[in-house]
């Protein structure tokens, strides 16, 4: 049965209360959190630091609870600051747009600085070379700097990259870690190029550096035949863009001088046969944690990357929760049917119910800006599934609704 641990602690700053959250935050446990915050607010504690370092899992219901509890504190002159998020929780916050609304800090020290006020000033761009070659990746460091020139460690958002000449890839960078992003960037030139980083969302900050892009080749003419840098498979292209190889799954970028730059190595070799699992269980929210645990154990046993495991766990949980809540109206006499298919190229989860025919993918897509601005606490499940999965498909098969979730990225 899922459990949520909540612990109140005093803070070095007397008017700040620390709440440590541990365990599972889903539809069955969120009332505990909401009751605690309501009691704190009613007793005049309006500056709250929520430590999520030991939060193992959060569902869309838990996310909605976070969103719905912030404004009452801000209306009283306080705030909720969420600190020490794992990479997994940070990713989910970004997917649903919460980084634009919730106050998120790396640690307690940064949270206390926020309560006292410390502005974000600019982006500082530091390339590994001032003369990169066109089409060849080079290292770039982007620092979100505070008013004193140091790293604004709580900034973990994203930024867009823009080039004054040619193209830049990737066009969006992030997330920042402790106020810093480091990665490989490709520019196409030639000539002096201003490379500019602009934060996405609030606060709006930017910075720019000028580099001299060198190019020795003549521009290519489309259509053009290029070879995958991973396995050599040749394809004809009609645009200078990013491509995924159908043979080895390599992801590479082709610029207008016909440079092919590997962005993500692929996998080669014959895949092993898929592993198949089935689960049939009552429509009881208290069983959600057990279903998640089974899926995670199977994925771990088969050697999947942790990011793939995290995304599949959350998407499958949202699909099962929708069946329990909406298709079966919490009627535990009814049965949820789940099938897992695990193979080298990725994983597939099918969630079946024999409720009334209903296609969740026909629901009006979530407008995240409006959703967050209006502080709606529900309706994020389908958005999360579609954001985390490579494909989500619905079919009516006889008396059953069948929702199929697919994620690429196989075992290590």
Secondary structure, DSSP 8 states (H G I E B T S, - for coil): ---EEEEEEE-SSTTEEEEEEEEEESTTTHHHHHHHHHHHHHTT--EEEEEEEEEEEE-HHHHHHHHHHHHHHHHTT-EEEEES--HHHHHHHHHTTGGGTSEEESSHHHHHHHHH---EEEEEEEES-SS-BTT--EEEEEEEEETTSSB-TT----EEEEESSS-EESSEE---BTTEEEEEEEE--SEEEEEEEEESSSS--EEEEEEEEB--S----SSEEEE-TTT--EEEESSSSEEE-TTT--EEEE-TT--EEEEE----S-----EEEEEEEES-GGGHHHHHHHHHHHHHHHTB-HHHHHHHHHHHHHHHHHIIIIISTT-TTSEEEEEEEEETTEEEEEEEE-SS---GGGS----HHHHHHTT--S--HHHHHHHHSSEEEEEEETTEEEEEEEEE--B-
